[in-house]
């Protein structure tokens, strides 16, 4: 089926506003299509009503969808109803738990009684244009011929629009601008150790990969060509099941979640380990499962030199890791770097922890926590632990 690029605006100003936006994103992923870009969340002054109304949270999304505009409108209304919006809150300017507006649909121009594309008032609203500027500044309005950036410069709306400080607190009063952090890195780098330290320091809820339960793993390290496909297939299904269960819980809205893996690593390791024919089949299955997961708010990639990784692997003494070769670790590192350097939709912190035992070195760990407290912008950032400044 033909894919279309759809631009949506989410809004909420009743109840747990952040929770309603997060829940809406999950439903959109499941029913409309893959979310490929998200703006920051903004807190905005209500538009067209008195200042007595509570402020909104707004976020813009870009979605790849095979649905027609009318079908998307029906899905949006169904999601609004399921998340508690009543028919009485359909009027302009009324407070609501959730609002989903279609802003653009490719470069389509249509006007019906209950559906107009582009949205007829988006050029007048700063709370729409500012989030769009985050993700598609050069997108042209098909009627006015102006980019989002140009429309914002021309906009006369003076209502307040500011980035929302979405800050769950840890047990010790630490404040982070993230709700879902994924920690990644090569074998032996210390991902799980770091995650457990975050649980202790911040009161985070952990999602830890159950790699030791893979019945094919030991055989794979001995005969990788023979056992690559079953080991990767098992990892993918187990990761999918675990993440689906964990991220669907309401706790996602009120507690920091830390995972010691990205679901995307499933495809990265498979690309490195499978033959071309096997990977084509694997990729088709992966794409179906991957479409249902939200992006993390921050990815932290821990980096160590290969020789240091081998030393750490040797110290932990897992028998099924005894045959891991330097060339294999190099290939995994290269695959990660190729993937991470192209990420633009959420922040990635590549943190070089060479020579640092952050489990025992309290100063090193405090520096790592301080880096998590920074509001990193989408894209890739490099930092060597111990440096005062990182690289963009």
Secondary structure, 3 states (H helix, E strand, C coil): CCCEEEEEEEEECCCCHHHHHHHHHHHHHHHCEEEEEECCCEEECCCCCCCCCCCEEEEEEEEEECCCHHHHHHHHHHHHHHCCCCHHHCCCCCCCCCEEEEEEECCCCEEECCEEECCCCHHHCHHHHHHHHHHHCCCECCCCCCEHHHHHHHCCCCCCEEECCCCCECCCCCECCCCEEEEEECCCCCHHHHHHHHHHHHCCEEECCCHHHCCCHHHHHHCHHHHHHHHHHHHHHHHHHHHHHHHCCHHHHCCCEEECCCCCHHHHHHHHHCCHHHHHHHHHHHHHHHCCCCCCCEEEEEECCHHHHHHHHHHHCCHHHCCCCHHHHHHHHHHHHHHHCCCCCCEEEEEECCCCCCCCCHHHHHHHHHHHCCCCCCEEEEEECCCCCCEC
